[in-house]
Amino acid sequence: MTHIIAVGGFVADLTLDVPTWPQPNRGTHTDKVIFAPGGKAVNQAVAAQRLGAQTAIVGCAGNDRLGDTLIATLNDEDVHTSYIKRHPSAETGIISMIVHQRTPSFIGAPRASKLLTPADVEAAADAITSETIIITNFEIAQEVVKTTLRLAKSKGARTILNPAPLHHSLDTVDYWQDVDYLIPNLLEAQILLNIDSINAAQLIDRLLEFGLGAVCITAGNDGSFFKRANSSDEVLHLPAFKANIIDTSGASDAFIGAFAFALAQGWPDAHTLRFASAAAAKACETYGALQSMPKKTDVLNLLQA
């Protein structure tokens, strides 16, 4: 049975670690290059799979050699790929990530990835049960996000929304009540609320007013913060684990994949948060995004250190 289904972007990640930021009309060179499947849904599904879940991806790739290569890589990870649509004319998307001094920036050409439709999501309906956890994000059109969440809730599944990348107005969003767990980072939480507060507890309480089931804010070195709706408990705060940071680009996806895995195990909130935080820390110690998704033994070793 598929425990976790990730719905979102499906692209190739081209990552280059450069000694200096490229300047206009100037070049820079590097030997640190990684080419791999990418997109938040891909990373999150692989993260959960490596931790021990059964996962699947719903996405859209081009009907080209690049799409073939990326899907073959995911099959090698034992991620279920039959719900990846092959678009007849659009090419597989590419995201170029440039990393300098452990700070990434991104250039995206999503192409086929942006052409996922509500009907493509509905084609995976038979795989969704009350035991399924659905993860989705803002790499896809809002109508697809809405369909994903409502379909999941109609099946009794639990839902996780990672509101990233956050680059459009959410004034017309009417699906917050279908989100069981909202997981933004601190900046995304501020943008969602249009306030500058860095008080995570205040942000969570304001976000819960949207009608969400729970909110978890990730805040980098400051750790993570969590609270459920209608709870009299204070916001749960877990400090970040120490890590030998090489590249942070995969940390948030590792956190969310591990969070979903922990939910599937039925662990208490504090245990779930600690496990996800450890996975994020381990992801920072490897270069690249997909490559950095840790295995369960690595996470457990950190937890037991």
N, C-alpha and C positions, 0 to 999 in steps of 0.2 A: 504494500500500500504506500502511495506517495504521501508523506507527512507534510512536506513543505513545497509550495508552488510559488515561484517568483515570477511576477509579470512586469515587464519593463523593457528597457533598451537592450539591443543585441548588436554589439559592434566589435571591431578589432581595436585593441589598445596598442598604440605605438608609443613606448615610453623611452625618453632620452634624458639621461642625467648629464647636465652640461656644466662646465666650469664657470661660465659667465652667461648672463641673460643675453640672448641675441639682440643686437641693436639694428636700427634701420640701415640698410645698405651695407651691413657687415655680416660676417659669418662666424660661426663657432663650431668646434668639432668635439666629438666624444666617441669613446669606445663602449660606453655603457648604454646598450640598446636592448629592449625587450619587445617582442611582438607576440601578442596572445589574445584570446577571447576577452572581451570586456563589456562594460556596461554594469550598472549597479545590480540589476537582477542576476546577471551571470555571476558576478563576484559573490553575491549573497547566497545564491544557490550552491555554489561550489564550497563556500565556507561551511554551510550547514551539512553538506554531503561529507566533507572531510571529517566533520565531528561525529558523524554516525547516522545522520538522517537519510531518508529516502526523498530525493528532491526532483523537481521538474522545472522547466523554464517555458514560459509563454512569451514569445517574441517574434520578430520579423527580420529575416535575413534576405539578401539577394540570392538569386539563383545563379551563383557564380562560384569560381574556385575558392575565393576567400571565404564565402559562406560554408562551402564543403569542409575547408580546413578547420574552421572554428568549431563546427558541429562535431567533427571527428575528435577534436581535443576534449570537448565536453563529454562525449561518449567514453573516452578514456578515463574520465573522472567519475563515470557511472551516473552522471546526471541524465535524467530522462529528457530526450530532445524531440519527441514526436510532435510536440505542440509548437515547435518553431516553424512559422510560416515561411515559405520561400517565395518571395515576390517575383513575378515574371519579368519585370522591367527595371525596377530600381536596384541599385548596387548595394552590397553590404556596407554598412556604415563604418567609419573609422574615427577614433578619437586619438588625437596626438597629445600626449602629456609630457610637458617639459619640466624637469625637476632641477632646481639649483639650490644647493645648501639645504637640502631636505624639505624645500618648499615647492609644491607643484603648481603649475598653471596648465590650462587646458584649451585645446582648439578642437571643436567638434564638427564632423560632417556626418550626421546621423543617417541620412539617405533612407534606405529601406526600414531602418529601425523606427523611424517616426511614422511609418505607414501601418502600424499595428491597428486593427479595428476592433470595435466591440464584438463583432461577429467572430473574430479570431479567438477572443477570450471565451465567448460562449461555446466554442467548439471543444473547449477543455472541461465543460461542465461535469461530464461523467466522472472526472477524476477528483472532484471536490466532494468531500463528505464532512460530517460534523467533527471528524478528527483531523481535518486538514488545517494548516496555517497558511494563509495567503499573505505574501509580501508584495507591495507595489510601491511605485515612486513617480516622480514627475519627469522622467525621461520620455514618457508617452503622453498622448493627448488627454486632456481632462475628461473627455467623454469616455475614454477607455478606462481611466482610473475609476470613474464613477461606476461603470458597468462591472468592473472587477470587484469592487467592494460590495455592490448590491447583490451580485451573483453569489459571492462568498457568504454573505449573511443569510441569503435565502436557503443556503445549504447547511446553515448552522456552523460554518467554519469561523475561525478566529482570524482577524485581520490586523496587519501591520502596515502603516503608511509611513514611508520615509520621504518627507517633502523636499526632495532634492532631485535635480537642481531647481532652485527656486528663482524663477526669472519672469513670472507673469502675475497678473492680478488674480486674487482669489476672492474677489468681492461676490462672485456669483456661485461660489461653492455651496452645494446643498447636500453633501454626503458625509458631513462630519459624524453624524450619528451612526454611520456604518463603520467607523474606525475604532477598533478595540484598543490599539496601541499606536500612538503617534510618536515617532522618534526623530526629532530634528536635532541639529546641533544648536549651539547657543545663538549664533548669528541668524540661523533660519527661524528660530523661535522669535527673535526680535523683529524680523521682517514680517512674519505672520501677524504679529500684533501691532506692528508699526510703532514700537516703543524702543527706547535705547537702554532700558534697564539690563544690568548684568546679574541681577538677583534671580537665580534659577528658580527658586521657590515661588517668587512672585510671578514669573513667566508661566510656570506650570499651572498655578491657580487660575490665571487668566485664560490659558489655553483650554483648561477643562470646562470653562464656560461655553465652549463651542458645542458641547454635548459628546465629547470623546469619552471612551472607556478608561483610558489611562494615558499618561504622558511620561516619556523618558527623554530628558535632554542630555546630550553628550557635550562635554565642555573641555575636551583635550586634557591638558595637564591637571585641570581642576576636577577631573573625574566625571561621574554621571549622577543624575538626579531623577527620581522616579516617584510618582504618586498615582493612585487610582481615584477615579471619580467617586464622590459620595463617601470618601474615607475621612475619618476623624484623625487619622495618623498624620504626623508631620511628614514633609517630603523626605524620602529616603535618599541619603547621599553616600556614594561610595567613592573614595579617593582613587585616583588612577594608579595602576601598577607602574613601577619603575621599569623602563625599557632602554635598551641600547638602540636609540633611534637612528635608523638609516633612511627610511622613507615612510611618510605617514599616509600616503595616498590610498592604501587599502584598509586603514584602521576602521573607518565608519562602517564599511561593508562587512568586515569581519565581526564587528560588534553586533550588527543587525542579524547576520546569519547565525551567530552564536546565541543571540537573544531568542530567535525563533526556535532553534534546537532545544534550548532550555525550557521554553514554554511547552514544547511537545513532550518533554519529560515530566511535566507537572511539578516542577521545582518551586519552592517559595520565592517570592520576589527578590529577597536579598541574595539568595543563591544564584538566581537567574542573572541579576545585575553583576555580581562578582564574576561569574563565568564569562559573561559577554565582555566585561572590562579586561579580563585576562587575555581573551582572544584578540581584542584590539591591540593590546600591548605587544603580543607576539607578532602581530602583523606589521608593526612598526620596525621590526628587526630584520626584515627582508626587503630587498629592492623589488619594485613592481607591485601591481595590485593583485591580480589573480594568483601570482606566484607566492604572495605573502599570506594567503589564507592558511591558517595553521591547522595542523592535525590535532586530534583530541589529546594524544599523549603529550604534545607540547604544552597545551593549555593546562592539563592536569599537573604537569611538572611545575609550572609556574605557580599554580594554586597551592601546591604542597611545599614550595620553597620557603 
